[in-house]
């Protein structure tokens, strides 16, 4: 799992996590105690990270 997903923890109350699938570039929003959802753009399509590769590590959107 760690090889495929990049997890960035942070946010307003440190309860927000953005998970990026390094293979597809799709980003997910996870909120502690609430759940996980795909982040979508204005057209309803999954939001993709700018870089998609196996070496992407330590990238944080916060």
C-alpha positions, 0 to 999 in steps of 0.5 A: 500500500505504501508504494502506491499511495502518498498520504499527506496529513494536515489541514485546519484541525489536523484531521484532514488527509489527502491521499494520492494514488501514485499510479493513477494520480487520483486524489482522495480526501479523508476526514477523521471520523467522517470517511473518504471521498474522491476529490473532483474538479468543477466538471465532476471528474476526479482531481489528478495530481500534477505528477504521477510516478513511483518516486513521488514522496513527501509532497503535501498540499498543505 
